[in-house]
Amino acid sequence: MSRILVIEDDDFERELMSTTLENSGYEVTVAADGVRGYDTALFVKPDLIVTDIGMPAADGIHVVRRVRDTESLKKTPILVTTAFGDGCATFSLQLGANAFEPKPIDPQSLLATARRLLAERETMKAA
């Protein structure tokens, strides 16, 4: 069973994402901000990180940078979500995120992107 970490400060979006992923058979851990999210990632070692960009304490850009700079996490796929538009998404992709989902979250699109990133991770591990 793949482990997914959802880092999202909005209660509704966090619940929507975690429920969607859990109902599809994934083990989901949640965090409400980037600081707790990064610390949780160090402990959980997720197979995929889903992080919002706009959050208090430490935003998703901070999470992407920290994950990519951490040896034990740097190959973990990162899916960023944001309502800030394509510019913010493009910037996060340049920093090392693997995919982007706009907000409000479309559960089916989120699930399809998560499945794709997890499949790509498995392909890379097998190579």
N, C-alpha and C positions, 0 to 999 in steps of 0.2 A: 504494500500500500504506500503510495507516494505521500510525502509530508509537504504541506503548503503552509507558509506563513503569510497571513494577511495583516498588513500594517495600514490602518485607516482610522482617522479620528472621528469621522461621522458615524454615529451609532447605526443609523438605518443602512448606509452603504456597507458597513462592516458586517452587519447581520445578513444582508442580501448576499454578499460574496461568500461568506463562510457557509451559509445554508446551501447555496447553489453547489459549492464544491463538496461539502460533506454528503449531500444527497447523491452525488455522483461517485461516492466511494473513496474520497480523499480524506486523509487525516489533516485537520486544519487547526492551527494555533493562531490566535489573534493578538494584536498589540494596538494600542490607541495612539501611539506617537512614534516618531523615528528613533528616539533614544531607547525606549523599551523594545522597539522592533529589532534594532540592531543587537541589543543584548540578548534578546530571545533567539535570534538567528544563530548567535554564537553557541547557545546551549542546545537548541533543537536540531541544528544542521539540516534545514529544510531542503527539499528537492526543488522547490520553486518559491520565490518571494514575490508577493503581489504588494506593491506599495503605492499609496497615494502620494502626490507631489506636495500639495498644500496642507501642511500640518504644523501644529505648534511644537515647540521644544526643538525638534530637528525635522526638517522636511524630507521629502522623498529623494531630492537631489543629494542631500547629505547621506542618506541611506545607501544610494547607489555608489557614491564615492567610497564610503567606508567598506562596503561589501567587496568592491573591486580591489581595495587595498589590503584585504585580509586573506592571507594564504588559504585558510581552511574554507573560505566561502567564495573566493573569486570566480570559480567556475559555475556557481549557482545561477540559474537563469532568473532574471528579474523582469517582471511585468509591471509597468507603471500605469497608474490611472490618474486622470486629472480633468478638471472642468476648465482649465486655463487655456486650452487650445493647442494647436499643432506646434507652435513655437516652443512651448515648454516641453512637449513630447519629443520634438527633434533634439533639443538640448540634452534631455535625459538619455536618449538613444546614443548620442555622441559620447556621453560619459560612460556608457557601458550597459545600459538597460537593453533587454533583448526584444521587447515588444511594448505596445501602448494600447490602452483601451480608454476611450473617452467616457466622461461622466455626463449624464447619469449612466450607470452600468447597465448594459444589456446582458442578462444572465447567460443566454445562449452563446453570445460572442465571447464573453469571459471564459466560459467553459471550453469553447473551441480553441481559444488562444492558449489556455492553460494546458490542454491536452497536447497541442502542437509543441509547446516548449518542453514539456516533460518527455515527449517522444524523441525530440532532438537531443535532449540530455542523455537518454538511454543509448541512442545511436553513437554519440560521442564517447560514452563510457565503454561501449563495445569495441570501438575502433582502436 
